[in-house]
Amino acid sequence: MVVCKCRKATKLYCFVHKVPVCAECICFPEHQICVVRGYSEWVIDGEYDWPPKCCHCQAVFVGETDPQTTRLSCLHVIHTNCLVSHIKTFPLHTAPAGYICPACSTSLLQIWPPKSVKDSGSRLHSELKEAILQVIYLVLGHSLYTIVAKSPLFPCMTVIHKNCQNS
Protein backbone atom coordinates (compact mmCIF):
# COMPACT_ATOMS: atom_id res chain seq x y z
CA MET A 1 0.00 0.00 0.00
CA VAL A 2 1.30 3.45 -0.95
CA VAL A 3 -0.03 6.96 -0.37
CA CYS A 4 -1.32 9.18 -3.16
CA LYS A 5 -0.45 12.89 -3.24
CA CYS A 6 -3.94 13.57 -1.84
CA ARG A 7 -3.03 11.41 1.19
CA LYS A 8 -5.30 8.45 0.37
CA ALA A 9 -3.94 4.92 0.66
CA THR A 10 -3.84 3.11 -2.68
CA LYS A 11 -2.38 0.10 -4.46
CA LEU A 12 -2.39 1.82 -7.86
CA TYR A 13 0.68 3.39 -9.46
CA CYS A 14 1.09 5.61 -12.52
CA PHE A 15 4.05 4.16 -14.44
CA VAL A 16 4.35 7.31 -16.59
CA HIS A 17 4.55 9.92 -13.81
CA LYS A 18 6.00 7.44 -11.30
CA VAL A 19 3.53 8.39 -8.57
CA PRO A 20 0.86 6.52 -6.60
CA VAL A 21 -2.69 7.37 -7.73
CA CYS A 22 -5.96 6.80 -5.90
CA ALA A 23 -9.41 6.32 -7.44
CA GLU A 24 -9.91 10.10 -7.46
CA CYS A 25 -6.55 11.17 -8.87
CA ILE A 26 -6.52 8.50 -11.61
CA CYS A 27 -9.35 10.46 -13.26
CA PHE A 28 -7.41 13.72 -13.51
CA PRO A 29 -6.57 14.70 -17.10
CA GLU A 30 -2.85 14.12 -16.61
CA HIS A 31 -3.50 10.41 -15.93
CA GLN A 32 -6.30 9.83 -18.47
CA ILE A 33 -4.19 7.77 -20.89
CA CYS A 34 -1.34 6.84 -18.54
CA VAL A 35 -0.25 3.28 -17.92
CA VAL A 36 -1.62 2.53 -14.44
CA ARG A 37 -1.15 -0.79 -12.70
CA GLY A 38 -0.60 -2.03 -9.18
CA TYR A 39 2.36 -0.66 -7.25
CA SER A 40 3.71 -4.19 -6.76
CA GLU A 41 3.73 -4.69 -10.55
CA TRP A 42 5.79 -1.51 -10.95
CA VAL A 43 8.31 -2.69 -8.35
CA ILE A 44 8.75 -6.00 -10.21
CA ASP A 45 8.84 -4.54 -13.73
CA GLY A 46 8.34 -0.82 -14.31
CA GLU A 47 8.64 -0.95 -18.10
CA TYR A 48 5.72 0.09 -20.29
CA ASP A 49 4.97 1.04 -23.90
CA TRP A 50 4.71 4.71 -24.80
CA PRO A 51 2.71 6.20 -26.37
CA PRO A 52 -0.19 4.10 -25.07
CA LYS A 53 -2.59 2.41 -27.46
CA CYS A 54 -6.26 1.54 -27.32
CA CYS A 55 -6.58 -2.03 -26.08
CA HIS A 56 -9.10 -2.76 -28.86
CA CYS A 57 -8.02 -1.01 -32.08
CA GLN A 58 -4.35 -0.55 -31.11
CA ALA A 59 -4.45 3.08 -32.31
CA VAL A 60 -2.22 5.49 -30.42
CA PHE A 61 -4.24 7.85 -28.24
CA VAL A 62 -4.38 11.43 -29.53
CA GLY A 63 -2.63 13.84 -27.20
CA GLU A 64 -2.19 13.33 -23.51
CA THR A 65 -5.86 13.83 -22.75
CA ASP A 66 -7.83 12.01 -25.44
CA PRO A 67 -11.41 12.86 -24.40
CA GLN A 68 -13.02 9.78 -25.90
CA THR A 69 -11.46 7.13 -23.68
CA THR A 70 -12.75 4.86 -20.93
CA ARG A 71 -10.56 3.28 -18.28
CA LEU A 72 -11.84 -0.18 -17.44
CA SER A 73 -11.58 -1.56 -13.91
CA CYS A 74 -8.77 -3.84 -15.13
CA LEU A 75 -7.06 -0.46 -15.73
CA HIS A 76 -6.79 -0.85 -19.51
CA VAL A 77 -7.78 2.23 -21.51
CA ILE A 78 -10.06 1.92 -24.53
CA HIS A 79 -11.68 4.39 -26.92
CA THR A 80 -15.31 4.70 -25.86
CA ASN A 81 -16.50 3.96 -29.41
CA CYS A 82 -14.21 0.89 -29.47
CA LEU A 83 -15.86 -0.34 -26.25
CA VAL A 84 -19.26 -0.01 -27.90
CA SER A 85 -18.15 -1.81 -31.08
CA HIS A 86 -16.39 -4.50 -29.01
CA ILE A 87 -19.58 -5.22 -27.06
CA LYS A 88 -21.59 -5.31 -30.30
CA THR A 89 -19.35 -8.14 -31.61
CA PHE A 90 -20.77 -10.54 -29.04
CA PRO A 91 -23.90 -12.53 -29.90
CA LEU A 92 -27.12 -11.35 -28.25
CA HIS A 93 -27.30 -14.58 -26.24
CA THR A 94 -23.86 -14.03 -24.65
CA ALA A 95 -23.91 -14.62 -20.90
CA PRO A 96 -23.09 -11.50 -18.88
CA ALA A 97 -19.72 -12.91 -17.78
CA GLY A 98 -18.87 -13.55 -21.45
CA TYR A 99 -18.20 -9.90 -22.21
CA ILE A 100 -14.45 -9.54 -21.74
CA CYS A 101 -11.72 -6.90 -21.98
CA PRO A 102 -10.05 -7.20 -25.39
CA ALA A 103 -6.58 -6.99 -23.83
CA CYS A 104 -6.64 -9.19 -20.74
CA SER A 105 -9.91 -11.15 -21.01
CA THR A 106 -11.13 -9.84 -17.65
CA SER A 107 -14.91 -10.01 -17.58
CA LEU A 108 -16.45 -6.64 -18.41
CA LEU A 109 -18.87 -7.33 -15.57
CA GLN A 110 -15.96 -6.52 -13.33
CA ILE A 111 -16.09 -3.00 -14.69
CA TRP A 112 -18.71 -2.36 -12.03
CA PRO A 113 -17.85 -2.36 -9.27
CA PRO A 114 -14.14 -2.06 -10.03
CA LYS A 115 -12.19 -4.76 -8.21
CA SER A 116 -9.00 -2.69 -8.08
CA VAL A 117 -10.61 0.21 -6.21
CA LYS A 118 -12.56 -0.21 -2.99
CA ASP A 119 -13.83 3.39 -2.57
CA SER A 120 -17.33 3.21 -4.04
CA GLY A 121 -17.75 6.98 -3.78
CA SER A 122 -14.68 7.71 -5.89
CA ARG A 123 -14.52 9.61 -9.13
CA LEU A 124 -13.34 6.44 -10.92
CA HIS A 125 -16.51 4.64 -9.80
CA SER A 126 -18.77 7.45 -11.00
CA GLU A 127 -16.95 7.78 -14.34
CA LEU A 128 -17.13 4.02 -14.93
CA LYS A 129 -20.83 4.02 -14.11
CA GLU A 130 -21.40 6.90 -16.53
CA ALA A 131 -19.42 5.10 -19.26
CA ILE A 132 -21.42 1.91 -18.75
CA LEU A 133 -24.71 3.82 -19.00
CA GLN A 134 -23.44 5.41 -22.21
CA VAL A 135 -22.51 2.00 -23.64
CA ILE A 136 -25.91 0.58 -22.68
CA TYR A 137 -27.55 3.55 -24.38
CA LEU A 138 -25.47 3.13 -27.55
CA VAL A 139 -25.72 -0.67 -27.74
CA LEU A 140 -29.31 -1.17 -26.65
CA GLY A 141 -30.73 2.06 -28.06
CA HIS A 142 -32.42 3.33 -24.92
CA SER A 143 -33.01 7.04 -25.25
CA LEU A 144 -35.08 8.39 -22.36
CA TYR A 145 -34.28 7.29 -18.83
CA THR A 146 -37.57 6.87 -16.97
CA ILE A 147 -38.35 3.20 -16.22
CA VAL A 148 -36.31 1.03 -13.87
CA ALA A 149 -34.99 -2.19 -15.45
CA LYS A 150 -32.00 -4.50 -15.21
CA SER A 151 -29.50 -4.18 -18.02
CA PRO A 152 -28.92 -7.46 -19.89
CA LEU A 153 -25.27 -6.47 -20.41
CA PHE A 154 -24.59 -5.42 -16.84
CA PRO A 155 -27.21 -7.05 -14.59
CA CYS A 156 -25.43 -5.83 -11.47
CA MET A 157 -26.49 -2.30 -12.44
CA THR A 158 -30.01 -0.95 -12.49
CA VAL A 159 -30.66 1.08 -15.60
CA ILE A 160 -33.47 3.55 -15.84
CA HIS A 161 -34.73 3.73 -19.40
CA LYS A 162 -37.62 4.11 -21.78
CA ASN A 163 -37.56 3.87 -25.56
CA CYS A 164 -38.55 7.07 -27.34
CA GLN A 165 -41.46 6.75 -29.74
CA ASN A 166 -43.09 9.49 -31.77
CA SER A 167 -46.87 9.28 -31.82
Sine and cosine of phi, psi and omega as CSV:
sin_phi,cos_phi,sin_psi,cos_psi,sin_omega,cos_omega
0.00,0.00,0.72,-0.69,0.03,-1.00
-0.83,-0.56,0.14,-0.99,-0.06,-1.00
-0.91,-0.42,0.81,-0.59,0.04,-1.00
-0.94,0.33,0.26,-0.96,0.00,-1.00
-0.89,0.46,-0.34,0.94,0.04,-1.00
-1.00,0.02,0.09,1.00,0.09,-1.00
0.99,0.15,0.23,0.97,0.06,-1.00
-1.00,-0.05,0.62,-0.78,0.06,-1.00
-0.95,0.30,0.63,-0.77,-0.04,-1.00
-0.45,-0.89,0.34,-0.94,0.11,-0.99
-0.95,-0.31,-0.07,1.00,-0.07,-1.00
-1.00,0.01,0.52,-0.86,-0.05,-1.00
-0.61,-0.79,0.75,-0.66,0.07,-1.00
-1.00,0.09,0.93,-0.37,-0.02,-1.00
-0.92,0.39,-0.53,0.85,-0.07,-1.00
-0.95,0.32,-0.78,0.63,-0.03,-1.00
-1.00,0.00,-0.13,0.99,0.00,-1.00
0.82,0.57,0.78,0.63,0.03,-1.00
-0.64,-0.77,0.51,-0.86,0.13,-0.99
-0.93,0.38,0.59,-0.81,0.05,-1.00
-0.74,-0.68,0.69,-0.73,0.04,-1.00
-1.00,-0.08,-0.05,-1.00,-0.03,-1.00
-0.93,0.36,-0.30,0.95,0.10,-1.00
-1.00,0.09,-0.79,0.61,-0.11,-0.99
-0.94,0.35,-0.42,0.91,0.02,-1.00
-0.90,0.44,-0.36,0.93,-0.03,-1.00
-1.00,0.00,-0.08,1.00,0.04,-1.00
-0.92,0.40,0.52,-0.85,-0.05,-1.00
-0.80,0.60,-0.56,0.83,-0.04,-1.00
-0.93,0.37,-0.26,0.97,0.02,-1.00
-0.93,-0.37,0.08,1.00,-0.14,-0.99
-0.84,0.54,-0.64,0.77,-0.01,-1.00
-0.91,-0.42,0.19,0.98,-0.02,-1.00
-0.92,0.39,0.40,-0.92,0.12,-0.99
-0.99,0.15,0.92,-0.40,-0.01,-1.00
-0.84,-0.54,0.77,-0.63,0.02,-1.00
-0.60,-0.80,-0.13,-0.99,0.06,-1.00
-0.95,0.31,0.52,-0.86,0.01,-1.00
-0.86,0.51,-0.63,0.77,-0.01,-1.00
-0.89,0.45,-0.55,0.83,0.06,-1.00
-0.91,0.41,-0.62,0.78,0.01,-1.00
-0.92,0.40,-0.63,0.78,0.01,-1.00
-0.89,0.46,-0.66,0.75,-0.02,-1.00
-0.96,0.29,-0.72,0.69,-0.02,-1.00
-0.46,-0.89,0.98,-0.22,-0.07,-1.00
-1.00,0.01,0.21,0.98,-0.01,-1.00
-0.99,0.14,0.52,-0.85,0.00,-1.00
-0.41,-0.91,0.32,-0.95,0.03,-1.00
-1.00,0.05,0.69,-0.72,0.08,-1.00
-0.69,-0.72,0.69,-0.72,0.01,1.00
-0.97,0.26,0.43,-0.90,-0.03,-1.00
-0.94,0.35,0.41,-0.91,-0.02,-1.00
-0.83,-0.56,0.44,-0.90,0.10,-1.00
-0.88,0.47,0.72,-0.69,-0.04,-1.00
-0.96,0.30,-0.08,1.00,0.03,-1.00
-0.96,-0.28,-0.85,0.53,-0.09,-1.00
-1.00,-0.06,-0.17,0.99,0.01,-1.00
0.91,0.41,0.24,0.97,0.06,-1.00
-0.97,0.23,0.61,-0.80,0.04,-1.00
-0.94,0.35,0.68,-0.73,0.02,-1.00
-0.92,0.39,0.61,-0.79,-0.02,-1.00
-0.99,0.15,0.85,-0.53,0.03,-1.00
0.90,0.43,0.00,-1.00,-0.03,-1.00
-1.00,0.09,-0.22,0.97,-0.01,-1.00
-0.73,-0.68,0.88,0.48,0.05,-1.00
-0.86,0.51,0.90,-0.43,-0.11,-0.99
-0.95,0.30,-0.28,0.96,-0.08,-1.00
-0.98,-0.21,0.75,0.67,0.00,-1.00
-0.84,-0.54,0.41,-0.91,0.08,-1.00
-0.75,-0.66,0.77,-0.63,0.09,-1.00
-1.00,-0.05,0.86,-0.51,0.03,-1.00
-0.98,0.20,0.26,-0.97,-0.02,-1.00
-0.93,0.37,-0.33,0.94,0.10,-1.00
-0.98,0.20,0.00,1.00,0.07,-1.00
0.98,0.17,0.05,1.00,0.12,-0.99
-0.96,0.28,0.48,-0.88,0.01,-1.00
-0.93,-0.36,0.68,-0.73,-0.06,-1.00
-0.66,-0.75,0.58,-0.82,0.14,-0.99
-0.87,0.49,0.64,-0.77,-0.02,-1.00
-0.87,0.49,-0.65,0.76,0.03,-1.00
-0.93,0.36,-0.48,0.88,0.08,-1.00
-0.94,0.35,-0.59,0.81,0.05,-1.00
-0.88,0.47,-0.69,0.73,0.02,-1.00
-0.89,0.45,-0.75,0.67,-0.02,-1.00
-0.92,0.39,-0.55,0.84,0.05,-1.00
-0.89,0.45,-0.70,0.71,0.00,-1.00
-0.91,0.41,-0.57,0.82,0.01,-1.00
-0.93,0.37,-0.30,0.95,0.00,-1.00
-0.97,0.26,-0.28,0.96,-0.01,-1.00
-0.99,0.14,0.57,-0.82,0.06,-1.00
-0.90,0.45,0.43,-0.90,-0.02,-1.00
-0.87,0.49,-0.45,0.89,-0.03,-1.00
-1.00,0.02,0.18,0.98,0.00,-1.00
-0.89,0.46,0.73,-0.69,0.06,-1.00
-0.92,0.40,0.52,-0.86,-0.04,-1.00
-0.78,0.62,-0.63,0.78,-0.01,-1.00
-0.96,0.27,-0.13,0.99,-0.02,-1.00
-0.98,0.18,-0.26,0.97,0.05,-1.00
-0.98,0.18,0.89,-0.46,-0.12,-0.99
-0.82,-0.58,0.38,-0.92,0.10,-1.00
-0.90,0.44,0.71,-0.70,-0.01,-1.00
-0.92,0.38,-0.32,0.95,-0.04,-1.00
-1.00,-0.05,-0.70,0.72,-0.15,-0.99
-0.86,-0.51,-0.01,1.00,0.00,-1.00
0.90,0.44,0.33,0.94,0.14,-0.99
-0.94,0.34,0.68,-0.74,0.00,-1.00
-0.86,0.52,0.73,-0.68,0.04,-1.00
-0.92,0.40,-0.30,0.95,0.10,-1.00
-0.89,0.46,-0.42,0.91,0.02,-1.00
-0.98,0.19,0.02,1.00,0.14,-0.99
-0.87,0.50,-0.66,0.76,-0.07,-1.00
-0.74,-0.67,0.86,-0.52,-0.13,0.99
-0.98,0.20,0.49,-0.87,-0.01,-1.00
-0.89,0.46,0.75,-0.66,-0.02,-1.00
-0.98,0.21,-0.36,0.93,-0.06,-1.00
-1.00,0.08,-0.17,0.99,-0.04,-1.00
-0.76,-0.65,0.81,-0.58,-0.07,-1.00
-1.00,-0.04,-0.32,0.95,-0.07,-1.00
-0.98,0.20,0.99,-0.14,-0.09,-1.00
-0.94,0.34,-0.19,0.98,0.04,-1.00
-0.99,-0.14,0.19,0.98,-0.10,-1.00
-0.98,0.22,0.28,-0.96,0.04,-1.00
-0.90,0.43,-0.59,0.81,0.03,-1.00
-0.88,0.48,-0.69,0.73,0.03,-1.00
-0.86,0.51,-0.74,0.67,-0.06,-1.00
-0.92,0.38,-0.60,0.80,0.03,-1.00
-0.94,0.35,-0.60,0.80,0.06,-1.00
-0.91,0.42,-0.67,0.74,0.01,-1.00
-0.88,0.47,-0.69,0.73,0.03,-1.00
-0.89,0.46,-0.67,0.74,0.02,-1.00
-0.90,0.44,-0.66,0.75,0.01,-1.00
-0.90,0.43,-0.68,0.73,0.04,-1.00
-0.88,0.47,-0.61,0.79,0.04,-1.00
-0.91,0.41,-0.68,0.74,0.02,-1.00
-0.90,0.44,-0.69,0.72,0.03,-1.00
-0.86,0.50,-0.68,0.73,0.03,-1.00
-0.87,0.49,-0.73,0.68,-0.05,-1.00
-0.94,0.33,-0.62,0.79,-0.05,-1.00
-0.98,0.18,-0.70,0.72,-0.09,-1.00
-1.00,-0.07,-0.23,0.97,0.07,-1.00
0.98,0.18,0.31,0.95,0.03,-1.00
-0.96,0.27,0.71,-0.70,-0.11,-0.99
-0.87,-0.49,-0.53,0.85,0.09,-1.00
-0.90,-0.44,0.72,-0.69,-0.07,-1.00
-0.99,-0.15,0.99,-0.12,-0.03,-1.00
-0.67,-0.75,-0.39,0.92,-0.06,-1.00
-0.92,-0.39,0.69,-0.72,-0.01,-1.00
-0.98,0.18,0.75,-0.66,0.04,-1.00
-0.43,-0.90,0.35,-0.94,0.09,-1.00
-1.00,0.04,0.69,-0.72,0.05,-1.00
-0.97,0.24,0.73,-0.68,0.06,-1.00
-0.93,0.37,-0.44,0.90,0.01,-1.00
-0.98,0.18,-0.63,0.78,-0.06,-1.00
-0.75,-0.66,0.97,0.23,-0.11,-0.99
-0.91,0.42,-0.27,0.96,0.03,-1.00
-0.97,0.23,-0.14,0.99,0.02,-1.00
-0.92,-0.39,0.65,-0.76,0.12,-0.99
-1.00,0.00,0.78,-0.63,0.00,-1.00
-0.92,-0.39,0.72,-0.70,0.04,-1.00
-0.98,-0.20,0.88,-0.48,-0.06,-1.00
-0.46,-0.89,0.32,-0.95,0.15,-0.99
-0.41,-0.91,0.72,-0.70,0.04,-1.00
-0.95,0.30,0.64,-0.77,0.03,-1.00
-0.99,0.13,0.74,-0.67,0.07,-1.00
-0.67,-0.74,0.75,-0.66,0.06,-1.00
-0.99,0.10,0.74,-0.67,0.02,-1.00
-0.90,-0.44,0.00,0.00,0.00,0.00
